[in-house]
Amino acid sequence: MIAATQRTGGSSKIEQRLALVIEPFGFTHHAKIANKWVDFVNEEKKIALELYGCWFHAHPQFDERIESKYDGLHPNKRITPQELRAKDEARLELIQNAGYRTFVVWDHEIKSLSDEQIIELLRARGILES
């Protein structure tokens, strides 16, 4: 467990927690695929898992706020939320073209769940085996 914690430097608390939860399932935290950094990778199963922060990756729930408060441009990225999501999709496609199945989990989906509930959610989505 200490090793997993050491590998999570610079990550959000929810990302650090997810690293600890999925490490026993063969996932490593922060790996490069197709010259792109990926949050979690299971090399054996060729799975790439991204944990998207809702604000940073412009979850659609923020579209109205970005439109009204920031003239339609994400204040951190200076592009529209739709453009940001398109860039994320293109990035995932590069990773898929490198032979990996890609999955995205939004931080709001797991932040209030127990470790066991996170595992069940990831199993239901085909990310973890039963």
C-alpha positions in Angstrom: 0.0 0.0 0.0 2.9 2.4 0.7 4.2 1.8 -2.9 0.8 2.8 -4.4 0.7 5.9 -2.2 4.2 6.9 -3.3 3.2 6.6 -7.0 0.3 9.0 -6.6 2.2 12.2 -5.9 0.6 15.2 -7.5 -2.8 13.5 -8.0 -6.1 14.4 -6.5 -7.3 12.7 -3.4 -9.9 10.8 -5.3 -7.3 9.6 -7.8 -5.0 8.5 -5.0 -7.8 6.6 -3.4 -8.8 4.9 -6.7 -5.1 3.9 -7.2 -5.2 2.1 -3.9 -8.5 0.4 -4.7 -7.6 -0.9 -8.2 -3.9 -1.7 -7.7 -4.7 -5.3 -6.5 -6.5 -5.8 -9.8 -3.3 -5.3 -11.8 -3.5 -1.5 -12.5 -0.6 0.8 -12.3 -1.0 4.5 -11.8 0.3 6.9 -14.4 1.6 5.2 -17.5 2.4 6.4 -21.0 0.5 5.0 -24.0 0.8 6.4 -27.5 2.9 9.2 -26.0 0.0 10.2 -23.7 -0.1 9.9 -19.9 -2.9 7.8 -18.7 -4.3 7.7 -15.2 -4.5 3.9 -14.8 -3.3 1.0 -17.0 -3.6 -2.7 -16.8 -1.0 -3.9 -19.2 -1.9 -7.5 -19.1 -5.5 -6.9 -20.0 -4.7 -3.9 -22.2 -7.1 -1.6 -20.3 -6.6 2.2 -19.9 -8.8 3.9 -17.3 -9.1 7.6 -17.0 -10.6 9.4 -14.0 -12.0 12.7 -15.2 -12.4 15.6 -12.9 -15.8 17.1 -13.7 -14.6 20.7 -13.9 -11.2 20.0 -15.5 -12.7 17.9 -18.3 -15.9 20.0 -18.6 -18.6 17.5 -17.6 -21.8 18.6 -19.4 -23.3 19.6 -16.0 -21.0 22.7 -16.2 -22.0 23.8 -19.7 -24.5 26.3 -18.5 -22.2 27.8 -15.9 -19.3 28.1 -18.3 -21.6 29.7 -20.9 -23.1 32.3 -18.4 -20.1 33.1 -16.3 -17.2 32.6 -18.7 -18.6 33.6 -22.1 -18.7 30.0 -23.2 -15.0 29.3 -22.7 -13.6 27.0 -20.0 -11.6 29.4 -17.9 -8.7 27.0 -17.5 -8.5 25.8 -21.1 -9.9 28.8 -23.1 -11.9 26.6 -25.3 -15.6 25.6 -25.3 -16.6 22.6 -23.2 -17.6 20.8 -26.4 -14.1 21.4 -27.9 -12.5 20.2 -24.7 -14.6 17.0 -24.7 -13.8 16.5 -28.4 -10.1 16.8 -27.6 -10.5 14.2 -24.8 -12.3 11.8 -27.2 -9.5 12.2 -29.8 -7.0 11.4 -27.1 -8.9 8.3 -26.1 -9.0 7.2 -29.8 -5.2 7.4 -29.9 -5.0 5.1 -26.9 -7.5 2.7 -28.5 -5.5 2.7 -31.7 -2.5 1.6 -29.6 -4.5 -1.6 -28.7 -6.1 -0.6 -25.4 -9.7 -0.7 -24.3 -10.4 2.7 -22.8 -12.8 3.6 -20.0 -13.7 6.9 -18.4 -15.0 7.4 -14.8 -16.0 10.9 -13.7 -15.0 11.8 -10.2 -18.6 12.6 -9.2 -19.5 9.0 -9.9 -17.2 7.6 -7.3 -16.3 10.2 -4.7 -19.1 9.3 -2.3 -18.8 5.5 -2.8 -17.1 3.0 -0.5 -14.2 1.1 -1.8 -16.4 -2.0 -2.3 -19.0 0.1 -4.2 -16.3 1.4 -6.5 -15.1 -2.1 -7.2 -18.7 -3.1 -8.0 -19.2 -0.1 -10.3 -16.0 -0.9 -12.2 -17.0 -4.6 -12.5 -20.4 -3.6 -13.8 -18.7 -1.5 -16.5 -16.3 -4.4 -17.5 -13.2 -2.6 -16.2 -12.6 -5.2 -13.4 -13.2 -8.9 -13.5 -15.7 -10.5 -11.1 
